[in-house]
């Protein structure tokens, strides 16, 4: 009677252990003999680079074709979304610039020679509120 080839389980633990030992050996050789391995690595890279380029050509050409075939309406929507994102990033940048200026001003105040009786606690402003009647200090 012939045994079923699918009934046997592959020796996964043995294969995994062997692959793990081979990986650590290659890492050690790469670390220890870097001067000898670098030219081999460069040679293999130069040899396989055209194969990588040919293999990635269908994906890159598909991406290029999809980009070129976008409709004017899609491009306008994308442009509008990018402008909105740019506006949000400008607002964030302006807030960060204001906070940075305020932190610089506060650090300048801490360097003043006149210190009134009491403790001095160095802090940094991490946020502001637009409500002028509300001020919260978190320590």
C-alpha positions in Angstrom: 0.0 0.0 0.0 1.3 3.4 -1.0 1.4 6.1 1.7 -0.1 9.4 1.2 2.5 12.2 0.7 0.2 14.7 2.3 -0.2 12.7 5.5 3.4 13.3 6.5 4.1 16.5 8.4 7.2 18.5 7.3 9.9 18.7 10.0 9.1 22.4 10.7 11.1 22.6 13.9 14.2 21.2 12.3 13.9 23.5 9.3 13.3 26.5 11.4 16.2 25.7 13.7 18.5 25.2 10.7 17.4 28.4 9.1 17.9 30.3 12.4 21.4 28.9 12.8 22.2 29.8 9.2 20.9 33.4 9.8 23.0 33.9 12.9 26.0 32.5 11.2 25.6 34.8 8.3 25.1 37.8 10.6 28.2 36.9 12.5 30.3 36.4 9.3 29.0 39.8 8.0 29.9 41.5 11.3 33.3 39.8 11.7 34.5 39.8 8.1 32.9 42.9 6.7 35.8 43.7 4.4 35.4 40.4 2.6 31.6 40.3 2.5 31.0 43.9 1.2 32.5 43.3 -2.3 30.4 40.0 -2.6 27.3 41.9 -1.5 27.9 44.6 -4.0 28.5 42.1 -6.8 25.3 40.2 -6.0 23.4 43.5 -5.8 24.7 44.6 -9.2 23.9 41.1 -10.7 20.3 41.0 -9.4 19.4 44.7 -9.8 18.2 44.3 -13.5 16.0 41.4 -12.4 14.5 43.5 -9.7 13.9 46.3 -12.2 12.2 43.9 -14.6 10.1 42.4 -11.9 8.9 45.8 -10.7 8.2 47.1 -14.2 4.5 45.8 -14.4 3.6 47.4 -11.1 5.3 50.7 -11.9 3.8 50.9 -15.3 0.4 50.1 -13.9 0.8 52.9 -11.3 1.9 55.3 -14.1 -1.0 54.3 -16.3 -3.6 54.9 -13.5 -2.0 58.2 -12.7 -2.2 59.3 -16.3 -5.8 58.1 -16.8 -7.2 60.1 -13.9 -10.1 62.4 -14.9 -10.1 66.1 -14.5 -12.7 65.9 -11.8 -10.5 63.4 -9.8 -7.5 65.7 -10.1 -9.6 68.7 -9.0 -10.8 66.8 -5.9 -7.3 65.7 -5.1 -6.0 69.2 -5.5 -8.8 70.6 -3.2 -7.9 67.9 -0.5 -4.2 68.8 -0.7 -4.9 72.5 -0.3 -7.1 71.8 2.8 -4.3 69.7 4.2 -1.7 72.4 3.4 -3.9 74.9 5.2 -4.2 72.7 8.3 -0.4 72.2 8.3 0.1 76.0 8.1 -2.1 76.5 11.1 -0.2 73.9 13.0 3.1 75.5 12.0 1.8 78.9 13.1 0.7 77.5 16.5 4.1 75.8 17.0 5.9 79.0 16.1 3.8 81.0 18.6 4.4 78.4 21.3 8.1 78.4 20.6 8.2 82.2 20.8 6.3 82.1 24.1 8.6 79.5 25.5 11.6 81.6 24.5 10.1 84.6 26.2 9.4 82.6 29.4 12.9 81.2 29.4 14.2 84.8 29.1 12.1 85.7 32.1 13.6 82.9 34.1 17.1 84.2 33.5 16.3 87.6 35.1 18.5 88.4 38.1 15.5 89.7 40.1 13.9 86.8 41.9 11.1 87.6 44.3 10.9 85.5 47.5 9.4 82.1 46.6 10.0 79.0 44.6 10.8 79.0 40.9 9.4 76.2 38.8 10.6 75.8 35.3 7.9 74.7 32.9 7.2 74.6 29.2 3.9 75.7 27.5 2.5 72.7 25.7 -0.8 74.1 24.6 -3.0 77.2 24.6 -6.7 77.9 24.7 -8.5 80.5 22.7 -10.7 81.4 25.7 -9.0 84.4 27.4 -11.0 83.8 30.6 -9.7 80.2 31.1 -6.2 79.5 32.2 -5.1 76.1 33.4 -1.7 75.2 34.8 -0.8 71.5 34.8 2.3 70.6 36.9 
